[in-house]
Amino acid sequence: MATRKTVKSESGATMSQYDQEVEKRLKALEAAVHSHESGGGDVAALEAKVDDLIQKLKTLRTLREVL
């Protein structure tokens, strides 16, 4: 009879192979969310680009009114 490899979780509970795979995926998702949350520099760069575009559109509207 084949024996099953058992693994203990951090809480000490026995985990099946499926549970191990789910735990691995959950940790990867949590790490991705955490790295995304801490990447605030990207948001600031996008906000600066949007502000620049808004300023250019205002200038264009002013030019159209003059012409």
C-alpha positions as CSV (number, residue, x, y, z in Angstrom):
1,M,0.0,0.0,0.0
2,A,1.3,3.4,-0.9
3,T,1.8,6.0,1.8
4,R,0.8,9.5,1.3
5,K,3.3,12.3,2.0
6,T,1.8,14.6,4.6
7,V,2.8,18.2,5.3
8,K,2.0,20.3,8.3
9,S,0.7,23.9,7.9
10,E,2.0,26.8,9.9
11,S,-0.8,26.1,12.4
12,G,0.2,22.4,12.7
13,A,-2.7,21.0,10.7
14,T,-2.0,18.2,8.2
15,M,-2.3,19.4,4.6
16,S,-3.2,17.4,1.5
17,Q,-1.5,17.9,-1.8
18,Y,-4.5,20.0,-3.0
19,D,-4.3,22.1,0.2
20,Q,-0.5,22.7,-0.5
21,E,-1.2,23.9,-4.0
22,V,-3.9,26.2,-2.8
23,E,-1.7,27.6,-0.1
24,K,1.1,28.1,-2.7
25,R,-1.2,30.0,-5.0
26,L,-2.6,32.1,-2.2
27,K,0.8,33.2,-1.0
28,A,1.7,34.1,-4.6
29,L,-1.4,36.2,-4.9
30,E,-0.8,37.9,-1.6
31,A,2.8,38.7,-2.7
32,A,1.5,40.2,-6.0
33,V,-1.0,42.4,-4.2
34,H,1.5,43.5,-1.7
35,S,4.1,44.5,-4.4
36,H,1.3,46.2,-6.4
37,E,0.2,48.2,-3.3
38,S,3.8,49.4,-2.5
39,G,4.4,50.5,-6.1
40,G,3.0,54.0,-5.6
41,G,5.6,55.5,-7.9
42,D,3.8,54.2,-11.0
43,V,0.6,56.0,-9.9
44,A,2.4,59.3,-9.4
45,A,4.0,59.1,-12.9
46,L,0.6,58.4,-14.5
47,E,-0.9,61.3,-12.6
48,A,1.8,63.6,-13.9
49,K,1.2,62.5,-17.5
50,V,-2.6,63.1,-17.1
51,D,-2.0,66.5,-15.7
52,D,0.3,67.3,-18.7
53,L,-2.3,66.1,-21.1
54,I,-5.0,68.2,-19.5
55,Q,-2.7,71.3,-19.7
56,K,-2.1,70.6,-23.4
57,L,-5.8,70.3,-24.1
58,K,-6.5,73.6,-22.3
59,T,-3.9,75.2,-24.5
60,L,-5.4,73.7,-27.6
61,R,-8.8,75.0,-26.6
62,T,-7.4,78.5,-26.1
63,L,-5.8,78.4,-29.5
64,R,-9.1,77.4,-31.2
65,E,-10.9,80.3,-29.5
66,V,-8.2,82.7,-30.8
67,L,-8.4,81.5,-34.3
